[in-house]
Amino acid sequence: SEVIEKAQSLYKKNSCYSKLHFMVGDVSHLPFNDNFFDMILCESVLIFVSDKETAINEMFRVLKPFGYMGLNEIVANDSDYSLMQYFSRKEFLGYLINKNEFVELFNGHSVLLS
């Protein structure tokens, strides 16, 4: 896919390129065994996912015990109407949530949120 080709071209000159594997997948059904990764980095993905809870649970499934997960997501301040309106457009699937809703997604997981 075009996205994979772009990612490969960005990292091709990096010394770790031979250790990288690029693929397209579904964050709600990751094709990895339980406890597979030491670290997961997810940036600006969940805004495009309708079932965020399933996606987060799936990431925790493939994360090793005591592993690290970094999430960088856009969340709305309830008073920021322009941001809410912008991300409610159909190309963003209208899945923007506020900070409290985002934090609630982690109930039941032993995590440190900052």
C-alpha positions in Angstrom: 0.0 0.0 0.0 1.0 3.6 -0.4 1.3 4.1 3.4 3.6 1.1 3.8 5.8 2.4 0.9 6.0 5.8 2.5 7.0 4.3 5.9 9.6 2.1 4.3 11.1 5.1 2.4 11.3 7.1 5.6 13.2 4.5 7.5 15.2 2.8 4.7 18.4 4.7 5.6 18.1 4.0 9.4 20.5 1.4 10.8 17.6 -0.5 12.4 15.7 -0.9 9.1 16.5 -4.6 8.7 14.7 -5.2 12.0 11.6 -3.4 11.0 8.5 -5.0 9.6 5.7 -2.8 8.1 2.2 -4.1 7.8 -1.4 -2.9 7.5 -3.8 -4.3 10.1 -6.8 -3.8 12.3 -6.1 -2.5 15.8 -9.2 -4.3 17.0 -7.9 -7.7 15.8 -4.1 -7.6 16.0 -2.4 -10.6 14.3 0.1 -11.3 17.2 0.2 -13.7 20.1 -0.6 -12.6 23.6 2.3 -10.9 25.5 4.2 -10.3 22.3 5.5 -6.7 22.5 7.7 -5.0 25.1 6.3 -1.7 24.0 3.4 -0.3 22.0 3.3 3.2 20.6 -0.1 4.3 19.3 -0.3 7.9 17.9 -3.4 9.5 16.6 -5.1 6.2 15.8 -8.0 5.9 18.2 -9.8 8.9 16.8 -10.5 6.8 13.7 -11.7 3.8 15.7 -15.4 3.5 16.7 -14.9 0.8 19.4 -12.0 2.3 21.3 -12.4 0.0 24.3 -11.9 -3.1 22.1 -8.8 -1.6 20.4 -7.2 -0.7 23.8 -8.0 -4.2 25.2 -6.4 -5.7 22.1 -3.3 -3.6 22.6 -3.1 -4.7 26.2 -3.5 -8.3 25.1 -0.4 -8.2 22.9 1.6 -6.2 25.4 3.9 -8.1 27.8 3.3 -7.9 31.5 5.0 -4.7 32.8 5.4 -3.6 29.2 5.1 0.1 28.1 2.3 1.6 26.1 2.4 5.1 24.8 -0.8 6.7 23.5 -0.9 10.1 22.0 -4.4 11.0 21.1 -6.5 14.1 20.4 -9.1 14.6 23.0 -11.6 17.4 23.3 -12.1 19.9 26.0 -15.9 20.1 26.5 -15.7 23.8 26.0 -13.8 23.7 22.8 -16.7 23.6 20.4 -14.7 24.3 17.3 -12.5 21.2 17.8 -15.5 19.1 18.5 -17.2 20.4 15.3 -14.1 19.9 13.2 -13.6 16.3 14.3 -17.3 15.4 14.0 -16.9 15.5 10.2 -17.5 12.2 8.4 -13.9 11.8 7.3 -13.0 11.6 11.0 -15.9 9.3 11.6 -17.0 11.6 14.5 -15.1 9.6 17.1 -13.5 12.4 19.1 -14.0 11.9 22.8 -13.1 14.1 25.8 -10.3 13.5 28.3 -12.6 11.9 30.9 -14.0 9.5 28.4 -10.5 8.6 27.3 -9.3 7.9 30.9 -12.4 5.7 31.5 -11.3 3.4 28.7 -8.4 2.3 30.9 -10.6 1.1 33.8 -9.7 -2.5 34.6 -6.1 -2.1 33.4 -3.3 -1.5 35.8 -1.9 1.6 34.3 -0.3 4.9 35.2 -1.9 7.8 33.4 -0.2 11.1 33.0 
